[in-house]
Amino acid sequence: MTTRQLTRLALLAALALILFVLEVAIPRPLPWMKIGLGNTAVLIALVMFDWRSAAAVMLIKVLVGSLVTGAFGGPSFVLAAGSSVASLVLMATSLSLGERWLSILGLSVVGACVHQVSQLCIASVYLGHDGLWGLLPLFIVSGVIAGSMTGLVAYFACRQLQGVQA
């Protein structure tokens, strides 16, 4: 990895962290409903670099973000870390199928929906209550909405960044 690539990756990690922390201050219509703006930087790293780079950005976002917001080690950290890993694994796997199958917007929606379903899985195990699965339709709808918004931002950012010299 060149110095320029490492610098860009560090900037993406910083962007992910800033967006993650700022989003904590945005009021939510429902407790679990976040747009996931920090995931935009993870998605950009996945598309422009590789899954390892995206994993580094995601780990910095989740670990440092939870330390800054005071959530490290708590239930929200467990939910965020577990679902972020699951989401990245499925997005990276989907990307390996090739761009003809899923655009960056499609990757984002898949990632957001997996993130939501993973949160339900983790929460139902964590709380020992299967009744949470009744929320699945709401989680999927919020995943599609958030994934679409994040995917659009990542799409336009990647279009702009492709014109920047490598």
C-alpha positions as CSV (number, residue, x, y, z in Angstrom):
1,M,0.0,0.0,0.0
2,T,1.4,3.4,-1.0
3,T,1.6,6.3,1.3
4,R,-1.1,8.1,-0.7
5,Q,-3.4,5.1,-0.3
6,L,-2.7,4.8,3.4
7,T,-3.4,8.5,3.8
8,R,-6.8,8.2,2.0
9,L,-7.7,5.2,4.1
10,A,-6.9,7.1,7.3
11,L,-9.0,10.0,6.1
12,L,-11.9,7.6,5.4
13,A,-11.5,6.2,9.0
14,A,-11.5,9.7,10.4
15,L,-14.6,10.5,8.4
16,A,-16.4,7.3,9.5
17,L,-15.5,8.1,13.2
18,I,-16.7,11.8,12.9
19,L,-20.0,10.8,11.2
20,F,-20.6,8.0,13.8
21,V,-20.1,10.4,16.7
22,L,-22.2,13.2,15.1
23,E,-25.0,10.8,14.4
24,V,-25.4,10.0,18.1
25,A,-26.7,13.6,18.5
26,I,-29.3,13.3,15.8
27,P,-32.8,12.5,17.2
28,R,-34.2,9.2,16.1
29,P,-37.8,8.4,15.4
30,L,-37.3,4.9,16.8
31,P,-34.5,3.7,19.1
32,W,-32.8,1.5,16.6
33,M,-33.3,3.7,13.6
34,K,-30.0,5.4,12.5
35,I,-29.0,6.3,9.0
36,G,-25.6,4.9,9.5
37,L,-23.7,7.7,7.9
38,G,-20.4,6.4,9.2
39,N,-21.0,3.3,7.1
40,T,-20.6,5.4,4.0
41,A,-16.8,5.6,4.6
42,V,-16.7,1.8,5.2
43,L,-18.6,1.2,1.9
44,I,-16.2,3.6,0.0
45,A,-13.2,1.8,1.5
46,L,-14.7,-1.5,0.4
47,V,-15.3,-0.4,-3.2
48,M,-12.2,1.7,-3.7
49,F,-9.7,-0.5,-1.8
50,D,-10.6,-4.0,-0.5
51,W,-12.4,-5.8,2.3
52,R,-9.3,-5.6,4.6
53,S,-9.2,-1.8,4.3
54,A,-13.0,-1.6,4.9
55,A,-12.6,-3.8,8.0
56,A,-9.9,-1.4,9.3
57,V,-12.2,1.6,8.8
58,M,-15.1,-0.3,10.4
59,L,-13.1,-1.4,13.4
60,I,-11.8,2.2,14.0
61,K,-15.3,3.5,13.7
62,V,-16.8,1.0,16.1
63,L,-14.0,0.8,18.7
64,V,-13.0,4.4,18.9
65,G,-16.6,5.7,18.3
66,S,-17.8,3.6,21.2
67,L,-15.0,4.9,23.4
68,V,-15.8,8.5,22.6
69,T,-19.6,8.0,23.1
70,G,-19.2,6.0,26.3
71,A,-20.7,2.9,24.9
72,F,-17.7,0.6,24.9
73,G,-18.5,-2.8,26.3
74,G,-22.2,-2.0,26.8
75,P,-25.1,-3.5,24.9
76,S,-25.0,-1.0,22.1
77,F,-21.4,-1.8,21.5
78,V,-22.1,-5.5,21.3
79,L,-24.9,-4.8,18.9
80,A,-22.8,-2.4,16.8
81,A,-19.7,-4.5,16.6
82,G,-21.5,-7.8,15.9
83,S,-23.8,-6.4,13.3
84,S,-21.0,-4.4,11.6
85,V,-18.9,-7.5,11.2
86,A,-21.8,-9.4,9.7
87,S,-22.7,-6.6,7.4
88,L,-19.2,-6.2,6.1
89,V,-18.8,-9.9,5.5
90,L,-21.9,-10.1,3.4
91,M,-21.1,-6.9,1.5
92,A,-17.6,-8.1,0.7
93,T,-18.9,-11.5,-0.4
94,S,-21.5,-9.8,-2.6
95,L,-18.9,-7.5,-4.1
96,S,-16.8,-10.5,-4.9
97,L,-19.6,-11.7,-7.2
98,G,-18.9,-8.6,-9.4
99,E,-20.4,-5.2,-10.1
100,R,-22.8,-6.6,-12.6
101,W,-24.8,-8.2,-9.7
102,L,-25.0,-5.3,-7.3
103,S,-24.2,-1.7,-7.6
104,I,-22.8,0.3,-4.7
105,L,-26.4,1.2,-3.8
106,G,-27.3,-2.5,-3.8
107,L,-24.3,-3.3,-1.6
108,S,-25.4,-0.6,0.8
109,V,-29.0,-1.9,1.1
110,V,-27.8,-5.4,1.5
111,G,-25.3,-4.3,4.2
112,A,-28.0,-2.2,6.0
113,C,-30.5,-5.0,6.0
114,V,-28.0,-7.6,7.3
115,H,-26.9,-5.1,9.9
116,Q,-30.6,-4.8,11.1
117,V,-31.2,-8.6,11.1
118,S,-27.9,-9.2,12.9
119,Q,-29.0,-6.7,15.5
120,L,-32.2,-8.6,16.0
121,C,-30.3,-11.9,16.3
122,I,-27.8,-10.5,18.8
123,A,-30.5,-8.7,20.8
124,S,-32.8,-11.8,21.0
125,V,-29.8,-13.9,22.3
126,Y,-28.6,-11.1,24.6
127,L,-32.1,-10.6,26.1
128,G,-33.2,-14.2,25.7
129,H,-36.5,-13.1,24.2
130,D,-37.8,-14.3,20.8
131,G,-40.6,-11.7,20.7
132,L,-38.2,-9.2,19.2
133,W,-38.6,-11.0,15.9
134,G,-42.0,-9.3,15.5
135,L,-40.0,-6.1,14.8
136,L,-38.4,-7.7,11.7
137,P,-40.6,-5.9,9.1
138,L,-39.8,-2.5,10.7
139,F,-36.1,-3.4,10.8
140,I,-36.1,-4.4,7.1
141,V,-37.9,-1.2,6.0
142,S,-35.5,1.0,8.1
143,G,-32.6,-1.0,6.6
144,V,-33.8,-0.4,3.1
145,I,-34.3,3.3,3.7
146,A,-31.0,3.8,5.6
147,G,-29.1,1.7,3.1
148,S,-30.5,3.6,0.2
149,M,-29.5,6.9,1.7
150,T,-26.0,5.7,2.6
151,G,-25.5,4.1,-0.7
152,L,-26.5,7.2,-2.6
153,V,-24.0,9.3,-0.6
154,A,-21.3,6.6,-1.2
155,Y,-22.1,6.4,-5.0
156,F,-21.7,10.2,-5.5
157,A,-18.6,10.3,-3.3
158,C,-17.0,7.5,-5.3
159,R,-17.9,9.2,-8.6
160,Q,-16.1,12.3,-7.4
161,L,-13.1,10.5,-5.9
162,Q,-12.5,8.5,-9.1
163,G,-11.5,11.7,-10.8
164,V,-8.8,12.4,-8.2
165,Q,-5.3,11.2,-9.1
166,A,-4.3,7.9,-7.6
